[in-house]
Amino acid sequence: MKNIIMFIVIALMAAGIAFYFTHKSFVLGRVGMSFTNKPLAAEKTDSVGNVPKGGKRILVAYFSWGGNTRKLAQDIHKQVGGDIVEIRPVKPYPEGYKETVKVAKEEYAKELLPAIEVAKLDMADYDTIILGYPIWYYREPLVISQFLKQHDLNGKTILPFATSGGSTIEASIPYLEKYAPKAKVGEPLLANDKTLVEPWLKRNKAL
Ligand SMILES: Cc1cc2nc3c(=O)[nH]c(=O)nc-3n(C[C@H](O)[C@H](O)[C@H](O)COP(=O)(O)O)c2cc1C
């Protein structure tokens, strides 16, 4: 009997260790997203190249400092297919909230668009850019403005979504239009309530 119990305990431990190593990024990602508000390691482009369900060629592009918008962007990408890319500042924002607020405030005061790191993209591959960001100072973070400024979005549709501490997304829209004057900015979504996402994707023919 003792031997059987020992065997079961060892088997369970082995299964646990195997799960950790085969799902390491899943396990760590979940822990990071649930319990910290610190910047997570950025991913590179995950170019899955599958055909999106709505027939549009979609790029999900996002910036996230604390992980909320990243989680949502990844969920959206799972639903719509296409590609996903993270937009990161070359000089990362500080880990602390107060420090980040201070740095951001200085950038906004001078409309200083930070240098960004983003995988090389051929915009000819996409019809729709689903653009995700946290609301910072009632608008889009300036890494997003920089991304729009640096890419030729002529004829593309931008579908913006945001997470926030309560502010709406509306005040960011004129800035998106300013930095991507040749793109069409579609229906924006404040996505703090996740149940709004799927109907929004469907309404906008991304799903
Ligand atoms: C620098 C900074 C400025 C922010 N400004 C606002 C704001 O104006 N209105 C608001 O509702 N939330 C604001 N927030 C909160 C974030 O929008 C919110 O926590 C968001 O979900 C964070 O997304 P993330 O985890 O993807 O970074 C701010 C957060 C930071 C770090």
The ligand as an SDF file (V2000), in Angstrom:
LIG
                    3D

 31 33  0  0  0  0  0  0  0  0999 V2000
    1.3600   56.9070  -16.9130 C   0  0  0  0  0  0  0  0  0  0  0  0
   -0.0490   56.4400  -16.6690 C   0  0  0  0  0  0  0  0  0  0  0  0
   -1.1010   57.3060  -16.9110 C   0  0  0  0  0  0  0  0  0  0  0  0
   -2.4350   56.8580  -16.7440 C   0  0  0  0  0  0  0  0  0  0  0  0
   -3.4460   57.7370  -17.0270 N   0  0  0  0  0  0  0  0  0  0  0  0
   -4.7270   57.2960  -16.9000 C   0  0  0  0  0  0  0  0  0  0  0  0
   -5.8140   58.1680  -17.2320 C   0  0  0  0  0  0  0  0  0  0  0  0
   -5.6680   59.3090  -17.6340 O   0  0  0  0  0  0  0  0  0  0  0  0
   -7.0840   57.6850  -17.0820 N   0  0  0  0  0  0  0  0  0  0  0  0
   -7.3360   56.4140  -16.6410 C   0  0  0  0  0  0  0  0  0  0  0  0
   -8.4840   56.0300  -16.5370 O   0  0  0  0  0  0  0  0  0  0  0  0
   -6.3140   55.5570  -16.3460 N   0  0  0  0  0  0  0  0  0  0  0  0
   -5.0210   55.9660  -16.4690 C   0  0  0  0  0  0  0  0  0  0  0  0
   -4.0010   55.1050  -16.1820 N   0  0  0  0  0  0  0  0  0  0  0  0
   -4.3270   53.7050  -15.8180 C   0  0  0  0  0  0  0  0  0  0  0  0
   -4.2170   52.7640  -17.0130 C   0  0  0  0  0  0  0  0  0  0  0  0
   -4.9030   53.2610  -18.1510 O   0  0  0  0  0  0  0  0  0  0  0  0
   -4.8210   51.3910  -16.6910 C   0  0  0  0  0  0  0  0  0  0  0  0
   -4.3010   50.8820  -15.4990 O   0  0  0  0  0  0  0  0  0  0  0  0
   -4.5790   50.4170  -17.8490 C   0  0  0  0  0  0  0  0  0  0  0  0
   -5.4630   49.3200  -17.7620 O   0  0  0  0  0  0  0  0  0  0  0  0
   -3.1550   49.9140  -17.8490 C   0  0  0  0  0  0  0  0  0  0  0  0
   -2.9600   49.0610  -18.9500 O   0  0  0  0  0  0  0  0  0  0  0  0
   -1.6320   48.1940  -19.1010 P   0  0  0  0  0  0  0  0  0  0  0  0
   -1.6550   47.2030  -17.9340 O   0  0  0  0  0  0  0  0  0  0  0  0
   -1.7850   47.4770  -20.4010 O   0  0  0  0  0  0  0  0  0  0  0  0
   -0.4670   49.0890  -19.0450 O   0  0  0  0  0  0  0  0  0  0  0  0
   -2.6970   55.5290  -16.3130 C   0  0  0  0  0  0  0  0  0  0  0  0
   -1.6100   54.6730  -16.0540 C   0  0  0  0  0  0  0  0  0  0  0  0
   -0.3040   55.1110  -16.2220 C   0  0  0  0  0  0  0  0  0  0  0  0
    0.8390   54.1660  -15.9420 C   0  0  0  0  0  0  0  0  0  0  0  0
  1  2  1  0
  2  3  1  0
  2 30  2  0
  3  4  2  0
  4  5  1  0
  4 28  1  0
  5  6  2  0
  6  7  1  0
  6 13  1  0
  7  8  2  0
  7  9  1  0
  9 10  1  0
 10 11  2  0
 10 12  1  0
 12 13  2  0
 13 14  1  0
 14 15  1  0
 14 28  1  0
 15 16  1  0
 16 17  1  0
 16 18  1  0
 18 19  1  0
 18 20  1  0
 20 21  1  0
 20 22  1  0
 22 23  1  0
 23 24  1  0
 24 25  2  0
 24 26  1  0
 24 27  1  0
 28 29  2  0
 29 30  1  0
 30 31  1  0
M  END
$$$$
